[in-house]
Structures are given as C-alpha cells and as structure tokens.
Amino acid sequence: MHIEYFDYFYQVAKMRSISKVAKQIHISQSALSQQIQKLEDSLGFTLLERSNKGVELTDMGEVVLKYSENIINTYNKMMAELEKGSTESNQVHIEACSSVSNYAIPCSLYKIKEKYPAHKYELITNISEKIKGNILNDISSVGFVYENTNEQELFYHKVGTNKFVLIASYYYDIPKTISLNQLFDYPLIALSAQDELREKLDSMLRKHQRYYDQLKILFVLDSIEAVKSSISREHGLAFLPYISVKEELYNKQFKIINIEDFELDMSVFMICKKNTSQPKVVDEFIQMFKQIGEKSFC
C-alpha cells in the first residue's frame, strides 16, 4: 500500500470532489479514481460514495479520514529526518492554539532564539484536540493549549493566563458595564477554534442558571482576525483574548464591555509527551520556556 493512496484519499475527502483534486494535482480523473480504488481494495471497504454531485464519505471512509492526516504527517516527518541523514536535528516543531500562536508565542521564540541562535523553530496554528494528537504521534514536539485535560501520556506545565474580554466596536451602542442577563440581549460572534472557551463560558453561565446555547450567536468565524473585522463593522460583540485586541483598544477602535461580577480567564499550558527521551534542542526549548513563561508573551 502506497502512502500516496492516503494522500489522494485525504484530499478528495476534504474537497468532496475527485475532479477538483485531479485538476489541482495535474492528473486525470480516471487515474485518481484508480488510486483511490486501490486503497479501497487494500483495506477491503468502500470509502467513498460517488455521484454526479461529487463524493460522500461512507462510515468506513470517516474512520480512514480520521487517521489519514496523522499517517501523512508522520510519513512526511520521517522523510524530512531521512533527508537530513540523521534523527538529530536543530529544529523544534511547535503547535499552538490560534490566539497563543498569533499573539503570544512569537515574542517568546525571539527571546529563546537569542540564547540559542542555531535552533530553528517551526510554529503551526492548530486546534487543541489536533495539537494533543500530534504530540502523542510525535508529529510535533511541543504544544500550547488552553486548560489541563489530564491526558495520562502528556506532561502539562502552566506558562501563563489569557484574559478574555467582551469586545465591541468603539462606536457600538452599548453601556460600558452590563449585567450578565443583559449579555443575552446582544448578538455575539463566536470563534470556531475555541472549544475550551465555549466549555468554560458555559460552565460559568450555568452557575447563574444560564447556558451558552441561550446566547444570541450571530455566526461562527474561523479566525480572530475575521471576528475583529466583523466587530469593526458593528455586527455584534465577541469574547476575545485581551492580548489579541490591545492595539485596537489603544487606538480606540474597540472598547471593553465589563460584565458585572464576571471574569473570564483561561490558563495556557505547554505540553509535551511523557516518558520520552527528547532531543537536546527540544529539551533546551522546554527548559528555557519554563524560565521565561508568560513574561515573554507579546
């Protein structure tokens, strides 16, 4: 079984179209279909239901899709190490949640790079669930996630706290301070990659006999910058990390809306795999980050 089979299947499953993928990778549709058919034959299951409208995953296809990304990433990492001629490398693969990756860690990397100029750092933005999976599967060495979910195979080290604030456009018609009940009267814009925030917010609301699902979620966007753009156009309010809106607050583009007796803070944890002998370059990064922690955030 060739790794390309999984790669082709993964791309088709994501785009839901054989023709689009075939055009993108410059092979014929029939050749691509044959490659996927070979994967199905090897596994003994039909993975895709084909029609004129495109393709849909079967139940077995969903299972294969779940593992395909890890298989492809692990293979690519192996090949990268082989090309270097040794498993010893001066590169550290890091993954972090979007707000940490975009607004906190870059300054930390700069400070660590000053001490270890020969080190190379690759920082990738991902969701927490995938970050943990990639650490466990040795695709990345270090991760940064919100909240400690106590996986037995992962080591968690708290490196800081992100304060989340309720943000509105500077000119949005809303009092500077509102009650928790008033929050439910305003449209909110949510961020799709913030499962931990949603869970924590729901947990806090339940203490007041209210629920996350009762909020007026206008729509869900996939990046902080998209949410900020919508806030600028006065579409509604949003809970965002303070670290991501400092500039807009300073320039009076946004304003913080205080909620009476309600504060939303999320702990940031550095994670790595337990009981694993880390390369020296990774261990040096981890030990240095433990020292500088939150004070090195942007």
PyMOL commands that set and color helices and strands:
alter all, ss='L'
color gray80, all
select helices_A, chain A and resi 3-15+18-25+29-43+59-84+98-103+105-115+128-136+180-183+195-206+212-214+224-232+242-250+280-296
alter helices_A, ss='H'
color red, helices_A
select strands_A, chain A and resi 48-51+54-57+91-96+120-125+142-146+154-169+177-178+187-191+216-221+238-241+254-256+258-259+264-273
alter strands_A, ss='S'
color yellow, strands_A
deselect
rebuild
show_as cartoon
